[in-house]
């Protein structure tokens, strides 16, 4: 099954954007982001802490709906999902 992951702002600079991956059935949202982010240590460290937990400022969305990072390990991705990963958002 294919899942699209989009990183934004600083995360995009480190990891790229619009990444399409073949995910295993029943793959957790957290694990999927870890797999992709793990290809760049600086990118991984920007998103996850030393215990592999999302940093508190990371914003996740699945198919346009906000997902709490604490719920991400239990959420399963499905074929065609679009996952968005944002750093903190500031406006001006």
C-alpha positions in Angstrom: 0.0 0.0 0.0 1.2 3.5 -0.7 1.3 6.4 1.7 2.4 10.0 1.0 4.4 11.8 3.6 4.8 15.6 3.3 7.3 17.4 5.5 7.0 21.2 5.8 9.3 24.2 6.5 12.5 23.1 8.3 11.6 19.4 8.2 11.3 19.7 4.4 14.8 21.2 4.1 16.1 18.2 6.0 14.0 15.4 4.6 12.4 16.5 1.4 8.7 16.6 0.8 6.0 14.7 -1.1 7.6 11.3 -0.3 5.6 8.3 -1.4 6.4 5.1 0.5 5.3 1.5 0.3 4.0 0.8 3.8 3.3 -2.5 5.3 -0.3 -3.3 6.3 -1.0 -2.3 9.9 2.0 0.0 10.0 1.7 2.6 12.8 1.8 6.3 12.0 4.8 6.9 14.4 6.8 4.0 12.9 6.2 5.2 9.3 7.4 8.7 10.1 10.4 7.2 12.0 11.3 5.0 9.0 11.3 8.0 6.6 13.0 10.5 9.0 15.6 7.9 9.9 17.3 8.5 6.6 18.7 11.8 7.9 19.9 12.0 11.5 19.4 15.8 11.7 15.9 15.4 10.4 15.1 12.5 12.8 16.5 14.5 15.7 14.4 17.5 14.8 11.2 15.4 15.0 11.9 12.8 17.7 13.6 13.0 21.0 16.3 10.6 22.3 13.6 8.1 23.3 12.0 8.1 19.9 9.0 10.1 21.0 7.7 13.0 18.9 9.0 16.3 20.2 6.2 18.3 21.8 6.2 20.9 19.1 5.6 18.6 16.1 2.3 18.8 14.4 0.9 15.8 12.6 -2.0 15.4 10.2 -3.5 12.4 8.6 -5.7 13.1 5.6 -6.2 16.7 6.6 -7.1 16.0 10.2 -4.9 16.8 13.2 -3.5 13.9 15.1 -2.2 14.1 18.6 1.4 12.9 18.6 0.7 10.9 21.8 -1.9 8.9 19.8 0.3 8.4 16.7 1.8 5.0 17.8 -1.6 3.4 18.0 -2.9 4.9 14.7 -2.6 2.7 11.6 -2.0 4.1 8.2 -4.1 2.9 5.2 -3.5 2.8 1.5 -3.7 6.3 0.0 -3.2 8.2 3.3 -1.5 11.5 3.2 0.6 12.3 6.3 1.8 15.8 7.0 4.5 16.7 9.5 4.9 20.3 10.5 7.3 22.2 12.9 5.8 24.9 15.1 3.8 27.5 13.1 4.3 31.2 13.8 2.6 34.0 12.1 3.2 37.7 11.7 
